[in-house]
Amino acid sequence: MEQLEQRQHDWPQLCWKDWQKTADTLHMWTQIVGKTRLALSSLQAHWWNVPLYVSARGLTTSAMPYGAEFLEIEFDFVNHKLRFRLSTGASLSTPLQAQPVAEFYAEYERSLAAIGVTVKIHPVPVELKDPIPFAEDFVHAEYDAEAAHRFWRVLMHAERVFQRFSSGFVGKISPVHFFWGSFDLAVTRFSGRRAPVRENADPITREAYSHEVISAGFWPGNGGFGEAGFYCYAAPAPSGLEAAAIRPRAASYNDKLGEFIYLYDDLRREPSPDDALMQFLESTYSAAADLAQWDRKLLERGRG
């Protein structure tokens, strides 16, 4: 029992219905900060210039070029502050607290101006059915500090295992990064072959899926799914993928999503959550790579 409690402490509880309102607010806040990174960075393949990254205290933009200087913005989920740092030495922080997105956005712009930064972003969130412009959003206003901290701890543990998983691949592979549009942590492997152009794809999707990928990640339950979980999918998906045998036993193929899903609560019940997640990542990747006839001898190596 003591060992089980320790595992659950390491991978904290993250029940979507208990913190959904906070998550929805954070989703909007991270979009504001993420759009700043998009505005200041040069386009990289598959939009790798836009995500945030897990840091030792939360989520960060990493260093972004601003003229001859660098700017970094970080969500600190330990002391619950939004921190602004400029390479000139200018810095400030504002509290992360319950407040509408509109107020957060106004304070965000004031903070940038206070350290001498001007950035123009598209002030409307993306990847939502009914987006509300940031300056008009008084709907999303919850912030549960403890829930935000737990979410970051889950991201931190997932990042650690994703990095271990990434070390066995020598082909083209993304960083482990947090996409603020879809609100998920992801790592993506590439076969090196171009993918067929998706029918009716918009410019963003065409760039994201220009080449064959197998992508794995974690998301907290947004988008209507309602439960935190890990996923893996291939694009394009090879024939027969839905019938592939994967591990652990609790993981399965979700026909509606077209992805393998491993629920977070099932992971927390495992004797070794880290090992169970590695089994999921390795087995789903292997199934997709074999069916898609990737050159695995060329793309992989033993983990050192």
N, C-alpha and C positions, 0 to 999 in steps of 0.2 A: 504493500500500500504506500509506503514511504517513497519507493522508487517511482511509482505512478504519479504521485503528487509532485515529485521533482521534475518529471518529464513535462507535466502539464504546466508547471511554473516556467520551464524553459521555453515552451511553446504556449504562450498565454491564450486563454479563452478569447474568442472573437465571434460572438453571436451577432449576426447582421441586424436582426430586429432590435437588439438592445442599443445599437449605436448608429443606426441608419441615418438619422437626421444629422448627426455630427459628420458622418462620412460624406453625405451630400454637400454639406457646407465646405468641408475640406476639399472636395472635388472642385468646387468653384474657385476656392483660394489657390489651389495648385495650378489651375488653368491660368489665372492671372499672372502668377510668377513664371509659369512655363511659357506663356506667350511672350514674356520679356526675353527669355532665352532665344525663342524663335526669331524675334525681331533683331537681336544683336549678333546672331551667329550665321555663318555661311552654310548653305545647304550641303549636307552630307548624304551619302547613299542611304536610301530607305528611311529618311528623316531622322538619322541618328544625331542630328544637331539639336533636336527639340526636347528630349526627355530630361527628367530629373534623376538624381542618383541618391542611393541610400548613403547616409553619412554616419559618423559616430554619435550624432545627436538628433538626426531626423532625416530630412530630405534637402538636398542642395542642388543649385543650378550648376555647380562647379564654377571655375573662373570663366567669365564671359568678356570678350573684348569690348571696350568702350573707348573709342578714340585710341589714344596712346596708353590707356590704362586698362585694368581689369576690374570687373565688378562681380561679386558673388552674393547671392541671396540664399539664405538657409532657413528652413523651418526647423526650429529647435523644439523637439517634443519632450525634452528633459525639463527645461526651465520654461517652456511654452512661450517662446518669443519668436518673432520673425526678425532675422538679423541681416543687416545690409553692411557689406564691407567693400571698400574701394581701395585700390592699390596706392592711392595718394595718402592713405592713412585715415581717411574719413570713414566713420562707421556710426551706426545707430541701431537701435532695436525697438520694436513695438510689441506689445503683449498679444499673444494668441488667446482670445477670450470670446465668449458668446457675443456675437454681434452680426448684423445683417451683412451680406456680401457687399451691398452698396457702401456701407460705412468702412468696411475693410478696404475696398477699392479706393475710396477717397483718401484714407490714411496712407495707403500704399503709395499713391501719387505724391502726397505731401512728403513722405519719407525720401523718395527718390529725389525730389526737388531739393530737399534739405542737404543732401550730400552732393548736389550739383549734377544730377543725372536727369536727362530727358529722354524718354523712350515712348514711341507711339506704337500701340498695339491695337489689334482688332478687338473692341471691348465687348464681345459676345462669346459665350462658351460654345464649344464644338462637341460633336458626337452625342448630342442630346435631342430628344424628340421635340421638346418645346423650350428652347433656350430663352433665358431672360437676360437682357443686357446687364452687365455687372453693375452699372450705375443705378439700375432700376430694381435690383433684386433685394427685396426685403422679406422674401420667403425663406431663404436658407440662412439661418441665424444661430444654429445650435453649435456649441463646442464643449464636449465632455473631455477634459484634459486627460483623465485616466484612460479613456477609450482611445484617444489619439496616441497616447504613449504605448498602449498594448499593440495597436496597429503597426507602429514603427518597430516594435520588438519582433513582431511576426515578419515584417519585411527584412529586418536585419538577419534573422535566422534563415529565411529563404534565400537571401543574397549569399550567405555563407555556403549553403549547399549548392546553389546555382554556380558559384565560382568553382567549387570542387568538380562539379559536372562538366564545366567548360574546359577544364584542364586536360581532358582526354581528346580534344578535338583540335586539329592543326589546320583545318580548312578555314574559310571565311566564317567568322562568327561575330555577333554583336557583343557589345558590353552588356552586363546586366544593368538594365535601366528601367526607370519608372515612367510610363507614358501617362501624362496627365489628362489626355483626352479620354482614354478608356479606363483610366484609374487602375492600372495593373502594373506589376513588375514582370519583366519578360527577358528572356535570352533566346536568340535565334541563330540556328545553324543553316548554312547554305551549301548546296551541292556544287555550286560553280556553274550550273547550267541556267540559261535564261528560261523563264516560265512563259507559257502562252498568255497573251494579253487577255485580261478578264473582260468579259462582255459588259458593256455599260459602266465600266469602272471610271471613277473620277480621277483627277490628276494625283490626288494623295494616295489612293489605293494603287494606281498604276506604279507609282514610285516605290511604295512599300513592298509590293509583290512582283517586282520586275524579274526576280530570279526565284528558283525553287527554294523553299524553306521548310524547315521543321522547327517550330517554335514552342517553347514551354514557358509557363509563367504562373503567377498567383494573382488572384483578384478577390476582394473581400465580400463579394456578393451583389454588387451593383448591376445595373442593366436589367433588372427583373429576375435574376437567378435566385437571389434570396439567401444564399449560403456561401460562406467563404470556401474557396477550393483552389486546387492546382489544376492546370490544364496542359494539354499538348495537342497540337494539330499540325498537319502537313498541308502546304499549299504549293501546287495543286495536290489534292488528296489522291493517292494511288488506289486503284481498285482493290477491294477486299480489306481495306484498313479497319473497317468497323468490326470485322470478325477476328482480328488479331488477338492472340493471347498476351496479356500484360500482367504485371504485378504492381502492388500487392493485390490480394483477392478483392479488397473493397473497392478498388478502382474499376472503372468501366467506360465503355464508349457511349456518349450521349448523342443519340440520333438527331435530336432537335438542334443541338449546337454544332454537330459534326466534329466533335472533339472528344478526346479522352479526358475524363474528369476524376479527380481524387479529392474527396471532400476533406476539408481541414479538420473537422471533428474526428473523422476516421484516422487521420494521421496522428492526432494527439493520443489515441488509444494504443498505438503501437509500442512494443517494448523499446524500440529505438526509432523515434521519428525521423532522425537524420537518415538512417539506413533505408527506412521505408520510402522516403522521398527519393533517394537515389535509385531505388528499384523502379519507382514509377518513371523517373526521367529516362533512365537507361532502357527500360523495356519498351516504352512508347517510341522513343527515338529509333531503337533497333527495328521495331516492327515497321515503322514508316520508311526508314532508310532502305531496308531490304526489299520491301514491296515496290519502292520507287527506283530500285536498282542504282543506288548511290555507290560510288567507288569508295567503299569504307576503308580499304587498305591504304588508300592515298590520303584519306581525310582524317584518320584517327591514329592515336598512339596510346600507349599505356600511361596511366597517370603516375607522375613522379612526385 
